[in-house]
Amino acid sequence: MMIKNTYQKLVKTLLLLFSEAAILFLLLFTALIVFLFTAKMVFIDERLEFDLYVFKLLLEHVNPTSTAIMLFFTQLGSSVVITTGNLLLIAYFLFLKKRRWFALKVPAVSLSSLALMLSLKSLFNRPRPLSPLLYQELGLSFPSGHALSAVTFYGLIIYLISISSLTKQTKFFINSLLVFIIFMVGLSRIYLRVHYTSDVIAGFCAGILWLWLAVKILNGIEKFSRRELGG
């Protein structure tokens, strides 16, 4: 009986790990394909129908209340909020939790994603929409920096929450809220007409891919340090 129970637990654990790995692979593969498809649509096929259609669709919902809501969410993806959030996370792990490696991972993800964003913008060199709703923003359009930064910052918090000791219900609630914030940051950029929909989609995809890669590399460095250097 004990052997049977142990076997069943092992099978359940393996199935859970396999399903999680399959979901992660599907997410990353989808993000890569969507990013490449979006870049092809915009820069090779030079098609704007989808972007213009979404602008037209959202125009029907423009009103003072919606604009105020979108301005709030766009601020949640701004450099000021993201930088402040990163500094608070660093201080939290460094001084309260005494987790040196976590305190190092936060700026590493943040700075590397910033470098990626600037590199991609320079590479694709796409101008911003010519008719913003409220104000014209400086800089290039593809991919959306707000969307990419929202995914890497709030996505990193999702990762940290997921590996924490919180209950499943608490993890689900917080992570669902963070996913909603990420989505709304992207939507706000389209609503305000400072980015095309394709910019935001590309930003989301690039953010997902880079966050996974950065966390994977940093976790590998941490394990190597602890094993080889006694860190």
C-alpha positions as CSV (number, residue, x, y, z in Angstrom):
1,M,0.0,0.0,0.0
2,M,2.8,2.4,0.9
3,I,4.6,1.6,-2.4
4,K,1.3,2.2,-4.3
5,N,0.7,5.6,-2.6
6,T,4.3,6.7,-3.3
7,Y,3.9,5.7,-6.9
8,Q,0.7,7.6,-7.3
9,K,2.2,10.7,-5.7
10,L,5.2,10.4,-8.0
11,V,3.0,10.1,-11.1
12,K,0.9,13.1,-10.0
13,T,4.0,15.2,-9.5
14,L,5.4,14.3,-12.8
15,L,2.1,15.0,-14.6
16,L,1.9,18.4,-12.8
17,L,5.5,19.3,-13.8
18,F,4.9,18.2,-17.4
19,S,1.7,20.2,-17.7
20,E,3.4,23.3,-16.2
21,A,6.3,22.9,-18.6
22,A,3.9,22.4,-21.6
23,I,2.0,25.6,-20.7
24,L,5.2,27.6,-20.3
25,F,6.5,26.3,-23.7
26,L,3.2,27.1,-25.4
27,L,3.2,30.6,-23.9
28,L,6.8,31.4,-25.0
29,F,6.3,29.8,-28.4
30,T,3.1,31.8,-29.0
31,A,4.8,35.0,-27.8
32,L,7.7,34.5,-30.3
33,I,5.4,33.7,-33.2
34,V,3.1,36.6,-32.5
35,F,6.0,39.0,-32.2
36,L,7.5,37.9,-35.6
37,F,4.0,37.9,-37.2
38,T,3.3,41.4,-36.0
39,A,6.7,42.7,-37.1
40,K,6.2,41.2,-40.5
41,M,2.7,42.7,-40.8
42,V,4.0,46.2,-40.0
43,F,7.4,46.4,-41.6
44,I,7.4,43.9,-44.5
45,D,3.7,43.8,-45.5
46,E,3.2,47.5,-44.4
47,R,-0.3,46.8,-43.4
48,L,-2.1,49.2,-41.0
49,E,-5.7,48.0,-41.3
50,F,-5.7,46.3,-38.0
51,D,-4.2,49.2,-36.1
52,L,-6.5,51.7,-37.6
53,Y,-9.5,49.4,-37.0
54,V,-8.8,49.3,-33.3
55,F,-8.3,53.1,-33.1
56,K,-11.7,53.5,-34.8
57,L,-13.3,50.9,-32.4
58,L,-11.9,52.6,-29.3
59,L,-12.9,56.1,-30.6
60,E,-16.6,55.1,-29.9
61,H,-15.8,54.7,-26.2
62,V,-13.9,58.0,-25.7
63,N,-15.3,60.1,-22.9
64,P,-14.0,62.0,-19.8
65,T,-14.4,59.0,-17.5
66,S,-12.7,56.5,-19.7
67,T,-9.9,59.0,-20.4
68,A,-9.3,59.5,-16.7
69,I,-9.2,55.7,-16.1
70,M,-6.8,55.2,-19.0
71,L,-4.5,58.0,-17.8
72,F,-4.4,56.3,-14.4
73,F,-3.4,53.0,-15.9
74,T,-0.9,54.5,-18.3
75,Q,0.9,56.0,-15.3
76,L,1.2,52.5,-13.8
77,G,3.5,51.7,-16.7
78,S,5.4,54.9,-16.7
79,S,9.2,55.1,-16.0
80,V,8.5,56.9,-12.7
81,V,6.2,54.2,-11.3
82,I,8.3,51.3,-12.7
83,T,11.6,52.8,-11.3
84,T,10.0,53.6,-8.0
85,G,8.6,50.1,-7.8
86,N,11.9,48.5,-8.6
87,L,13.7,50.5,-5.9
88,L,11.1,49.5,-3.4
89,L,11.5,45.9,-4.3
90,I,15.2,46.1,-4.0
91,A,14.9,47.7,-0.6
92,Y,12.4,45.1,0.5
93,F,14.6,42.1,-0.4
94,L,17.8,43.8,0.7
95,F,16.8,45.2,4.1
96,L,13.6,43.4,5.2
97,K,13.9,39.9,3.8
98,K,17.7,39.8,3.6
99,R,17.6,38.1,0.2
100,R,20.6,39.4,-1.6
101,W,20.1,37.4,-4.7
102,F,16.5,38.6,-5.1
103,A,17.7,42.2,-4.6
104,L,20.1,41.6,-7.4
105,K,17.6,40.0,-9.8
106,V,15.2,43.0,-9.7
107,P,17.6,45.6,-11.2
108,A,19.1,43.0,-13.5
109,V,15.7,42.3,-15.0
110,S,14.8,46.0,-15.1
111,L,18.0,47.3,-16.7
112,S,18.2,44.5,-19.2
113,S,14.6,45.0,-20.3
114,L,15.3,48.7,-20.7
115,A,18.3,48.0,-22.9
116,L,16.2,45.5,-24.9
117,M,13.4,48.1,-25.4
118,L,15.7,50.8,-26.6
119,S,17.5,48.4,-28.9
120,L,14.3,47.2,-30.5
121,K,12.9,50.7,-30.9
122,S,16.1,51.8,-32.6
123,L,16.1,48.7,-34.8
124,F,12.5,49.1,-36.0
125,N,12.5,52.9,-36.0
126,R,8.7,53.3,-36.2
127,P,7.2,56.8,-35.7
128,R,4.4,57.2,-33.2
129,P,0.8,57.7,-34.4
130,L,0.2,61.2,-35.8
131,S,-3.1,61.9,-34.1
132,P,-2.8,61.3,-30.3
133,L,-5.9,61.7,-28.2
134,L,-4.4,64.2,-25.7
135,Y,-0.7,64.8,-26.2
136,Q,2.2,63.9,-28.5
137,E,4.9,61.7,-26.9
138,L,8.5,61.7,-27.9
139,G,10.4,58.7,-29.0
140,L,9.7,55.8,-31.2
141,S,6.7,53.5,-31.3
142,F,7.6,49.8,-31.9
143,P,7.5,48.1,-29.5
144,S,5.6,49.9,-26.7
145,G,7.9,50.6,-23.9
146,H,5.0,50.8,-21.4
147,A,3.8,47.4,-22.5
148,L,7.2,45.8,-22.3
149,S,8.1,47.4,-19.0
150,A,4.7,46.4,-17.5
151,V,5.3,42.8,-18.4
152,T,8.8,42.6,-17.0
153,F,8.1,44.5,-13.8
154,Y,4.6,43.2,-12.9
155,G,5.5,39.9,-14.4
156,L,8.5,39.6,-12.2
157,I,6.3,40.3,-9.2
158,I,4.0,37.5,-10.5
159,Y,7.0,35.2,-10.6
160,L,8.0,36.1,-7.0
161,I,4.5,35.7,-5.8
162,S,4.2,32.3,-7.5
163,I,7.3,30.9,-5.7
164,S,6.4,32.4,-2.3
165,S,4.7,30.7,0.6
166,L,1.4,32.4,0.2
167,T,-1.8,30.4,-0.1
168,K,-3.0,29.4,-3.6
169,Q,-6.1,31.6,-3.2
170,T,-3.9,34.6,-2.4
171,K,-1.5,33.9,-5.2
172,F,-4.4,33.6,-7.7
173,F,-6.0,36.9,-6.5
174,I,-2.8,39.0,-6.6
175,N,-1.5,37.5,-9.8
176,S,-4.9,38.0,-11.5
177,L,-4.8,41.6,-10.4
178,L,-1.3,42.1,-11.8
179,V,-2.3,40.5,-15.1
180,F,-5.2,42.9,-15.3
181,I,-2.9,45.8,-14.7
182,I,-0.5,44.7,-17.4
183,F,-3.4,44.4,-19.9
184,M,-4.8,47.8,-18.9
185,V,-1.4,49.5,-19.3
186,G,-1.3,48.3,-22.8
187,L,-4.9,49.2,-23.6
188,S,-4.4,52.7,-22.2
189,R,-1.5,53.3,-24.7
190,I,-3.8,52.4,-27.6
191,Y,-6.8,54.4,-26.2
192,L,-4.6,57.5,-25.8
193,R,-3.3,56.9,-29.4
194,V,0.3,57.2,-28.4
195,H,0.9,53.6,-29.6
196,Y,-0.6,51.4,-32.3
197,T,-2.1,48.1,-31.2
198,S,0.7,46.2,-33.0
199,D,3.2,48.2,-30.8
200,V,1.5,47.0,-27.6
201,I,1.2,43.4,-28.8
202,A,4.9,43.4,-29.7
203,G,5.8,44.9,-26.3
204,F,3.8,42.2,-24.5
205,C,5.5,39.4,-26.5
206,A,9.0,40.8,-26.1
207,G,8.4,41.4,-22.4
208,I,7.3,37.8,-21.8
209,L,10.2,36.3,-23.7
210,W,12.8,38.5,-22.0
211,L,11.4,38.1,-18.5
212,W,11.6,34.3,-18.9
213,L,15.1,34.4,-20.4
214,A,16.4,36.9,-17.7
215,V,14.9,34.9,-14.8
216,K,16.3,31.7,-16.3
217,I,19.8,33.1,-16.6
218,L,19.8,34.8,-13.2
219,N,18.6,31.6,-11.5
220,G,21.4,29.7,-13.3
221,I,24.0,32.2,-12.1
222,E,22.6,32.0,-8.5
223,K,22.8,28.2,-8.5
224,F,26.3,28.3,-9.9
225,S,27.4,30.8,-7.3
226,R,25.9,28.9,-4.4
227,R,27.4,25.6,-5.6
228,E,30.8,26.7,-6.8
229,L,31.5,29.8,-4.8
230,G,29.6,29.1,-1.6
231,G,27.5,32.3,-2.2
